[in-house]
Amino acid sequence: MESWMSATDEPNARAAAIAAHGSLRAAIDAEATPATATASLAELVVLGLLEQDVRTYIGVLGHGSTTVGEVLRIYEAAGVVRFAAVRHETEAAHAASALRIATGERAAVVTSIGPGSLHAFAGSLTSALNGVGVWHIYGDATTEAEGPNMQDLPGSVQSGWLRLTSMMGGSYSLHTPHAVTHALQQGAAVVDHPYRAGPFFLLLPLNTQPEMVPDFNLGRLPGGGGTRLGAAEPARISAAARLLSRAVRTVVKVGGGARALGPLLDRFLQAVDGVAVLSPNSVGALGPDNPRNMMVGGSKGSISGNFAMEHADTLVVLGARAVCQSDCSRTGYPNVREVVNINADPAAATHYANTTALVGDLERTLEGLCDEVDRLPGGADRSVSWLADCASARAEWDRYLKARTDPVLLKDSRWDQPVLSQAAALRIIEDWATRHGAFRWFDAGDVQATAFQVSRDDSPDASFTDGGASYMGFGASALLATALSSDAPYSLSVVGDGSFLMNPQALVDGVVHGARGAVVVLDNRRMGAISGLQQAQYGEAYGTYDDAVVDYVELASSIAGVEAASGAGGAEKLVAALDRVFEHGGVGLVHVPVYYGDDPQGSIEAFGRWNVGNWVEETQALRHRMSL
């Protein structure tokens, strides 16, 4: 059989032909490259992913990915793909997710076998729980069982990596090189799923990567792209319309799957005379000035969002998974008796009891439901003035937020100086980002929760919060998306001090690859969300803070190419620091000391229930009394 080393001329020629004609199929059609090829499994994988428009690879190469690395070297030299080498595999997984979120561009994470795979696998939680399609290519154990492989999973269980990765998403080990077409087809179905995409793990055994596949028909390589469903069954849409026509107090929970509905969402709210409550991942789905927008609701929630949830008699769920913090651990709707749930996933659509489940494409189903409601005569007597009651709660929330985001300086004992509250800093950052067209990333903790509480985004494309995984380190890593695509806007990764230190090397990689954005570190010198939770439940914070003093400006300034500035001292100083890093144009860091303490002005309260800690007994008792 022809060896990989003796066949390197063919990959070079093939790569050049693809570069000249734009795609593999175009090169074949132009007879610039043969329709059949004797190629390594590693090259067939890269060619197959090219057919699915995967041209960006991110990762850390090792002994378990040398052949893949050589193929990428050849194809990058020809200008067909790009490989971004980074300093941590979890960072690579986050960057690939962020690229897909910000631009829609597909990417593949590449690692070796062993710890590198485990790091990337951990980072894939963000794509799995937020419905983001990302390819993961890992080295796998050799297939001829010559003995334990270095860095392989322990034990003698066959297909250990396949078993592990299958818990997170789709997975395929290419034990047999000729199965590459099926593996790529399986992966496309997951990565490009139109409703609930996720990570797909393509496992390449160390000894099959360089194996040559003779006379392979390149036309067999599958393309990508998902297929949308139609609307739900007409009879069920009609039943849902009749139910909603007699409802008096309708609340519409807007999940991440409904964040881009635009005017259709407003049309539906008017048709059913309902109000919307947003999830963390759907902030911006309705503008803040829309009178039917009660803002976010859930365990953290808001005065108005949680009021609507608590007092509604009918619930409509649009593209949501009912995550515990979003529906108060299934206790968020104590007075709801009937539910209409629209989702392409039957399990999600039937989550609650007493549900009319509309399984189908959300947009198409909602259009049909609006038409059906409009055709019905009359409607319920809504003399209870549901909209007016909700508007009163919304006005109260707006007054509350105005006071809590006022940029006054609060004396903080740990900083020994007056500092902004986190809410005030976040409002200043949001206003600055709106003026400059900057995208904002959030990942975890008090920064994330406070950000979606105070947000006044009028577009779902203004920011993204990792509402699925709340993965510390995602925010800083997401900055790399701006280096991987010219379509990614200038970005601010707004994170806590703990989150930043999970992946600080993203600053280095950002400089290396040409990122355009800044990490904004809101530093309260603790894990503020957990400290606050501990104090609310047990009266004391424990194990969530220490006396370490870190000069983040000095740390970031030690990296050539990073512009670092302090945002301490109030609103004007923070804006000046943001202006400074923005004018730099490359990678920046702004450090903002923020308040933590007992002053009510210093935080945004939680307004809902959560089934954790010593709240469990009460929360579960309420849930057991409810019929949902």
N, C-alpha and C positions, 0 to 999 in steps of 0.2 A: 504494500500500500504506500502511496506517495506520502512523504513526511511533510509536516507543517513547514519546516525550514526550507525544503526544496520547492515550496509552492508560493513563496512570498511575492514573486513577480505578479502572479494572478491577482491577489488582493490589491496590490498597488494599482494595477491597470483597471480593475473593477472600480476602485474608489475614484480614480480619475474620471472614468466614464460617467459615474453617477454625479460627480461634481459638475461636469460639463453639461449634463442634461437635466439636472434638478432632482431626479428620482431614479430608483432602480428600474421601474417599469418603463420610464421614458428612455433610459439608456438601452434597454432591451429592444424596445420598439424601433429605436434608431439604429439597431444592430451595432451599437458601440461596445456592447458586451454580450457574451453568449447567454442564451436562455437557460442553459444548464451549466453547472459548475461543479468541480471537485473542490470542496472548501471545508475548512475546519468547522466543527460545531460552534466554536466561539464566533467565527465570522458569520455563520448563518443566523445566529442570534442577533448580531448587530444589523445585518441586512433585514431580518424580519422586523426588528423594531423601527428601522428606517421606513418600512412600508406602513408603519403605524404612526409615522411622523414623530418618532422619538429621536431627537438629535442632540439632546443635552444629557450628559452623564456626570454624576457627582459622587465622590467617594474617597476611599482610602484603599490603595492597592496593596496586595500582600502576596505571599507564596501561593495562596489559593485562587489568585486571579491574574497570574502573569500572562496567560494566553489571551484573555479578554483585554488586558492592558495593551498587548502588542497590536491587536486588531484595532483598538481605539486609537493608538498612536498613528497607524497607517491612515485611517479614515479622517483623523483630525488634520494630519499633514495635507490631505487633499481638500480640506475645507468642508467636509461633509458633516462631521459631528464636532462636538466640543466636550472635553472632559475637564471638570473643575476638581482638582485635588484639594481636599480640605484636611483639617487637623483632627476631626472627630467624626465618627460614623453617625452618631445621633444627630449631629449638626447637619450632615448630608441628608438624612431622612427629612428633617424639618425644612431644609432649603428646597428640596424637591416638592414637598407639599405646598410650600409658600408660592413657588413658581406656578404651580397649577392653579392655585387659588387666585393669584393676582393677574395672571395672563391667560389661563387656559392651556398653556403649553405643557406638553408631557415631558417627563424626565425619568431617568433610571438611576437608582442608587446602586453603586458597585462596591462590594467589600470582599475581603478574603473569607476564609473559614474561621470559626472560633470567636474570640472576644469581639472582633470587628462586626461580625454578623449579629451578635447579641446586642451590641450598641445600636446598630441600625434597626434591628427588630424592635427594640424598645421605642425608638423614635417613630416607628410606623404606627404606633397607637394613635397619634394625632390624625393621620390620614384615615385610619380605620374608623374612628369615632366621629369624624367630621365629614365623611363621605367624599374623600379626595383620592382620585386615582393616581397611583405611583407604582412604577416597576421597581422591584428589588432583586438584584442579581448577586447571589452569594456563592462562594465556593462550597462544595459539598464533599463528603467522604468518597474516596476512590471506590470503584465498583468491584474490584477483584479480590477484596478482602485479604490483602497481604499482611494485615495487622493493624493496630490502632494508628490512626492518622494524628499527627501533631495538631493540637487545638480542637480536635473533634469533640463532640459531646461525650460525656463519660458513659460507660456501660456497653453492653453488647447488643442493644436494641437496634434492629435494622431501621433505616430511614429515619433516624433521629431528628434531623433538621426538617424533614418533610412533616413529621408529626408536630414538631414545635411550631413551625410557621403556619401550619394549617389552622391553628387556633386563632390566628389574627386575620387571615384572609385566604384567598385562593393560593394554591401552592402546587408546584410541579418540579420533580427532580428528573433531569434529563439523563437518566441511566442509559437510555438508548438514543443515540443522536438522531436517528431517523424520525423520532417522535417530536422533533422541534416544531413542526407545523401545528400539531395538536396543542402543544404547550403554549405557543404564541396565540393560538385561537382562544384557549381557555383564559389566558391572561387578558386579552383584549376585552373579553366579556366582563371582567371584573374592573379593570382600570378605566374602561369607557362606559361603564354601566350608567344609563341615563338618569337614574334616580338615587342609587346608593352605591356609588363607586367606592373603591378601597384599594389597599395595597395588594399586589400580586407578587409572589416570591418565586423567582425562577432560579432553581438550584442547579449549579453546574459542577458535577463531580470533577475532581482535579485531573483525573486521567481521561475523561471524555471531552474536556474542553479542546485539546489539540487534535482530537481524532478527526481524520479526514473522511468526509462523506462523499463517495464517488457519484458523479453524474446526477447531481441533485437538480431537480426541476425548480428553478427560482420562482416560477409562476405559482407554485403551491404556497408561497409565503402569504399569510392572510393579512388583510388590512384591518384597521381599527374602526372605532366609531360605534356608538350605541344606537338602539332603535327605540323610539318612543312608543308607549302604549296609546290606545285610544281612550276615550272617556269611559267612565264607569257605566254599568248597565242602565239603560233609560228608565226601567221600572224603579230601580232603586233611587235614581235621581229624582223622579217624580215623588216618591215616598218622602224623601228628605225635604223637598220643597214644601210639601203639605205640612210636615212637622214644623218647619221654620216659620210658615205663615201663621201658625197659632202660638208661636213662642212670644213671650212678653219681654224677657230680659236675656238677650242673646249676647254671649261673649265669644269672640273669635280668637283662638290662640294661633298665632302666626309663628310657625316653626322655620327652621333654616331652609327647608325645601320650598317655602313660600316667599322667601326674601326678595325675589325678583319679579313678583307678580305685577307690580306697578299699578296702573289705573284700574286693572281688573279687581284688585283687592278693594279699592275704594268703592267701585260699583257694587260689589257684593255686600259690603257693609251697609250701604244705603238701601239695597234691596231688602235686607232682613232687619233693617233698623237696629243694627248691632254695633258693638264697640270692639276694637282690637286690643289685644294684649300681646306684647312682643316677647320673644325669647332672646337670650343673649346673642344668638347667631342671626337674628332677624332685625336687629337694630338698624334703622334706616329704611325699612320696608315701607313705612309711611312717614311722611314728614312730621316734624314735631308740632307744627301748627294745624295739623288736621284735627278737627274737633272730635273725631271718633278714635283717635289714637290715645290710649290710656297708658302708653309707654310700657316699660318692662314689668313683668309680674313673676313671682316665684318666691323661693326661700329668701333671697335678698330683696328683689322686687322693688315696688314703689307704692306710695299711698294710693294712687289712682289705679294702677294695674292690679294690685291685690284687692282693692275694693270691688272692681268689676268681677274678678274671679270669685270672691266670697259671696256676692249677691246675685249672680246670674242664675237663671233657671234652665237655660239651654246652652250647651257648649258645642261650638264648631271647631274642629281641629284641622289645621291646614299644614300638611307636610312636617309634622313634628313627631318626635320619638317619646315624648313625655319623660324626659330625664328628671331625676328626683328634684334637683334644684329648680327646674322649670315649672313643675306642678306641685311643689311643696310635698314631695314624697307621697303623691297620689291623694293628698288631702286639700288640694287647692280650690276645689269646687264643691263645697259642702251642700249647696242648695240646688245643684244641677240634677235634673231627673232624666234628661234625654240628651244624647250626643249624636252629632253627625261628624264622621271622621273621614277625611279624604286623604288617601295615601296610596302610592303604587305598591307598597309592601303590605300584604294581607295581615301580617302579624301586628304591624304598627297600627293599621286601620281598625283592628278589633281589640285594641289594648283595654279600653274601658268597657264595662258592662252597659247594657241599655243603649247600644250603639247601632245606628244605621251606618254601616260601613260602605263607603264608596271607593272601591278599589280601581284605580286607573290613573291616567295622567292628570296631575293636579290642575294645570291650566285648562285643559280641554274639559275636564269634569266641572270645574268651577264656572266656566262659560255656559255649559249646559244647565247648571243649577240656577244661575242668574236668569237665564231665559225662562226656565220653568217657573221660578218665583214670580217673575214679571207677568206671566200669563194667568196666574191665579187671581181670582176676584177678592176684593176686600183684604182681610187680614185680621190679626188679633187686635183687641182693644188695648192699646199701650198707654192708658191713662196714668200709669204709674210714673211716666216721664223718666224712663230708663236713661235716655241720653242726657237729660238735665241733671239727674242724680250723679251720673258719671262725670259730667262736666264740672260739677262742684268739687268732686274728689280730685279731678285733674288740676283745677285752679289751686287747691290746697297744696298739691305736690309741687306745682310751679313756684309757689311762694316759699315752700320749704327749701327747694333747690336753690333759689335765688339767695337765700340767707346762707346756706351751707357752702356755696361756691364763691361767696364774697372773698376777694383776695386779701383778707386781713392777715396779719402775721400773729402767730400764736407762740407763746413761750414754751419751749420743749426742754425738759430737764436733761435728756440725753445729748441734745445738741448744744445746750447752754446758750442758746440764741433764739430769737424769734424766727419762725419758719412758716411757710404756707401749709395749709392742710392739703391732703392728697386730692380731695375733690376740687379745691380751687386750682391747684396745679393742672389737673386734668382738663378743666374747662379752658384754661389759658392755652394749653397745648392744642386742644381741639379747635379753638378759634384760630390759632396760628396756622394749623394744618389746613383749615378751610380756605384761608386767604391765599395760601401758597400751593393749593392743589396737592398736598402731600397725603399719602395713604398712611394709616396707622395700624400697627400690629399690637395685639395684647395676648398674653399667654396664661397667667395664673394669679391666684391670690387676691389680695385686697386691691391691687392696681386694676386687675381685670374686672372685679365685681363693681368697684366704684365707677370705673369707666363706663360700663353699660348702664349704670344707674343714672349718671349725670349726662349721658350723651344726648345731643340734639342733632345727630346726623340726619340729613334729609335724603340720603341715598345709601343703599346697601353696599355700594362700592367705595365708601369713604373709609371703611375700617374692617378689620376681621379680628374676632376674638376666638381663641381655641376653646369654645364652649363644650367640646366633646371630651377632651383629655385634660384640659387645664395643665398643660405640660410645661413645667419650669424649664426655661432654656429655649423654647420654641421662638419667642419673640426676637431675641438677639440673632438667632440663626436665620430667621425669615428675612433679615436684611440682605442676605445673599441673593435673593430673587432679583434684586435690582442689578446685580452683576451678570445675571444669566440671560436677561432679556432686555432689549431696548424698549419693549412695551411696558415694562414695569415702572410705575411712577416713583418719583422720589418718596422715600418712606421714613417714617419714624417708628422705631420699635420701642414702645413705651412699657417698661418693665420695672419690677422691684429689684432691690439690691440682691436678694437671694436668687432670683431668676437669672439676672445677668451673670452671676458667678457660676452658674451651671454650664454656660457655653461662652466664656469671654473670648475664646480664640476666634470667634466669628469676626471680631474686629480685624485680626491679622488676615484671615481669609478674604474679608471684604476688601482690604487694601490690595491684596494680591490680584484679585479678579475684577476690581474696578466697580465696587458697589457705590451706590449713590443714596446715602441716607445716614441717619444718626440713631444711635441707641440713647434713649432718654431714661436715665436711672432715677426712679423715685425712691429715695432711700430713707426708710424709717428705722433702720438698723435692727430689723427683726422680721420674722414672718408674721406680718401684721394681721392677716386674715385668721391665722390659727391662734395667735395670741388673743385676739378679740373673741374668738369662739370659746377658748378655754375660760376666759374671764366671764363670759356670758353664762356659761354652764356651771363652772365650779369656783368662780371667784378669783382664780389665780392663773397667771400665765406661767408655763413651765416648758423648758427645753426649746423655746422658740426665739431666743435672743441671747446675745453675749456682749462682751465688751470689746470685741475686735474693732479697730479703727482702720478703715481703708480709704486712702486718697484716690478716688476713682479718676479724677482729672489727671493726676500724676501717672496713674497706672496706664490710662489710655494714651497719654502723651508720650509714653516710652516707646510706642509703636510708630515708626516713621510713616507718615501719610495720614495719621488720624488727627483730626482737629478736635480738641477737647476743651470744654468750657464749663464754668460753674454757673448754675442758674439760681444760686442762693441769693436771698435778699429781697424777694418780692416779685410782683408781676413784671415790672419793667426790666429787672435783671434777667428773669427767665426768658422774656421775649428777646432781649438782646443776645442771650446765649444761643437761642434757636436761630436767630438771624446770622450769627457768626458761623455756625457750622453749616448752615444752608449756603452761604456765600462761598464757603470752602469748596462745595460741590462734590466732594468725595465722601469718605467715611468720617463720621463725627460721633462724639459722645457729649451729652449734657448731663451733669450731675445736679440733682435737685433734692436737698434735704427736706423732708416733709414731716409733719407732726404725727405723733402717736401719744395718746393720753386720754384723760377723763373729760376734757372740755368737749361738750356736745358739738361745738362749732367745728371740731377737728375730724368728724367722720360722718358717713351716711349710714343710717340705721338699717337693720334688716326688718322686713315687714311680713315675712311668711314663716311657715313651719319647715322643719327638716328632721328627718328620722335618724338622728345621730346623738351620741352621748346621752345625757340624762333627760333629753327631750323625747326619747324613744317611746316610753310608756304612754305618754299623753298623745303623741302623734299617731301611734299605731291604734290606740283605742278609738280615736276619731275616725281613722280609716275604716275600722271594722264596723262602725255604725253607719258608714256611708254606703250607698248602693252602687257606686261606680267601681 
